[in-house]
Amino acid sequence: MSDFTMINCCLILGACLLSSQVVWSQRVRVEYEVTSSPNGSVNLRCEFTNSGSTKLTQVSWMFERVEGDRHNIAVFHPIYGASFPNKDFVGRVQFTQSSLENPSIRIDKLRMSDAGRYICEYATYPSGNEQGTTTLIMLAKPKNSATAIPVQAGSSEVVVARCEAAQGKPEATISWITAIAGRYNHTSVPEMDGTVTVKSEYRMIPTPAENGKDITCLVNQKTQNEPKTFHLKLVVEYPPTVRIEGYDNNWYMGRTDAVLICEADANPEPTNVTWTAVSGQLPPSVSVDQNRLLVRKVDETVNTTFVCEVKNSLGSAKKEFSATVIDQPLPKVTSAGPVIGGIIAAVMILCLIGAGVAMYHKRRQRTENGEGPPKHKPPPPMKSGSSTEMLNKPQDKATAITETQPLSNPETYYYETNSGEPVTDLDDDNMGPPANGGTPHVWDGSGHPPDNESTTETLPPYAPADQNDIEASHANIAREESFVSQPMLV
């Protein structure tokens, strides 16, 4: 037989032995793991299955707190009955059914020390002993607490809050939520019964500004449905700081309602507030009501320096204030800002409305008079080989023609080109100067265009142009030399 065949046979034999052991071990059916809590109860189930020809003679329950250290706590024999040999479980353990096939037990009044492994072992014939193991896990809900620790303001880091989860199993976790700069630490202390106590402390440098600030402790643990939350407020103690309020710079002679108030910030609260004057005794017209100094009538005697002193259990503080008495009351100044602002806003709104109405009426009037933007696009000027001569007539001449001559009697208007020939324009709207800067000239009815030198401010009456003259003019003017549209009779 080859070595390869021998190896295969060994592997098959080992697999068969393991399978046989698994089959045998599966005949004692138990729960792998159960959980409970102190003072509770737990059922440990055990059952022998597929007994076949195997004879069951006895069943025993053993407790193993530490591996290898087993103690019998319950035994059942079909003839001799049940027995409970371990004194730690006497009165707390019992069989739920008095039979070898289902020898389950119940343990009451559980303790944390009951956590461990419980072995259900059968004595059988002819196969020997068979067993199954259940692990009991004891869960303990921690006793949670948290507190803020009063501290005095200073420059050293101290513990300002403490949070604790005592005697829990498994171990709890603690966290902090706060906007205050600081740090925290954790310590875990195992207890004799297997539980764990967790402590956490929050540390910071305390200042008066941190007094009353919020800090929250959160405790998480398996037995809790949700984290346990503790909302705390820091307690920082400090001596008083004093300020004097109420002076309005208007203590005039004869005034009867003047008052000064001594305000103090301290923790613990101030125990004593005292008013005095630097000059000695308080003026006779002054009285004191707790932290208020009341001036029944302002006179020259209150023109002095007042002192307020505040004390608490950590110390004291003083504040001085010098009052000035005037002869006449100050004029009352009323705030005219809102009134002026309202008036300005109203004026601006009215101006906007008036401008809008005026623009509307102006546009409507222009529409009714036929005015408006031109309804045609004037032709662009044409470039020619020779430069266009600028006529020396002022531009307002053409404008004068348009304004002085009504359009009810259409006339023919003539313009000069750089060649000296007259042309006419079709549109009345184009009575302005030509696009290239020329100035319109007017015919005097003689058949010849007027000279530049003979043009005066007074325009001659218009005369209709002869159709023959217009056609002759067209024949003498080249299209590319003209900078206006072709002459047409209006």
ZIKA-V171298 format. One record per run of one state. SS is the DSSP state (A for helix, B for strand, O for the rest). FROM is the first residue (numbers start at 0). LEN is the number of residues. If there is no record, write none. Layout:
ss->SS from->FROM len->LEN
ss->SS from->FROM len->LEN
//
This chain:
ss->O from->0 len->2
ss->A from->2 len->23
ss->O from->25 len->2
ss->B from->27 len->3
ss->O from->30 len->2
ss->B from->32 len->5
ss->O from->37 len->4
ss->B from->41 len->3
ss->O from->44 len->1
ss->B from->45 len->3
ss->O from->48 len->6
ss->B from->54 len->12
ss->O from->66 len->2
ss->B from->68 len->9
ss->O from->77 len->3
ss->B from->80 len->3
ss->O from->83 len->9
ss->B from->92 len->3
ss->O from->95 len->9
ss->B from->104 len->3
ss->O from->107 len->4
ss->A from->111 len->3
ss->O from->114 len->1
ss->B from->115 len->10
ss->O from->125 len->2
ss->B from->127 len->13
ss->O from->140 len->2
ss->B from->142 len->6
ss->O from->148 len->2
ss->B from->150 len->2
ss->O from->152 len->4
ss->B from->156 len->13
ss->O from->169 len->3
ss->B from->172 len->6
ss->O from->178 len->4
ss->B from->182 len->8
ss->O from->190 len->5
ss->B from->195 len->10
ss->O from->205 len->2
ss->A from->207 len->3
ss->O from->210 len->3
ss->B from->213 len->7
ss->O from->220 len->7
ss->B from->227 len->6
ss->O from->233 len->2
ss->B from->235 len->10
ss->O from->245 len->5
ss->B from->250 len->2
ss->O from->252 len->5
ss->B from->257 len->10
ss->O from->267 len->4
ss->B from->271 len->6
ss->O from->277 len->2
ss->B from->279 len->1
ss->O from->280 len->5
ss->B from->285 len->4
ss->O from->289 len->2
ss->B from->291 len->4
ss->O from->295 len->4
ss->A from->299 len->3
ss->O from->302 len->2
ss->B from->304 len->8
ss->O from->312 len->2
ss->B from->314 len->8
ss->O from->322 len->2
ss->B from->324 len->2
ss->O from->326 len->10
ss->A from->336 len->32
ss->O from->368 len->27
ss->A from->395 len->9
ss->O from->404 len->9
ss->B from->413 len->3
ss->O from->416 len->5
ss->B from->421 len->3
ss->O from->424 len->3
ss->A from->427 len->3
ss->O from->430 len->36
ss->A from->466 len->10
ss->O from->476 len->2
ss->A from->478 len->3
ss->O from->481 len->9
//
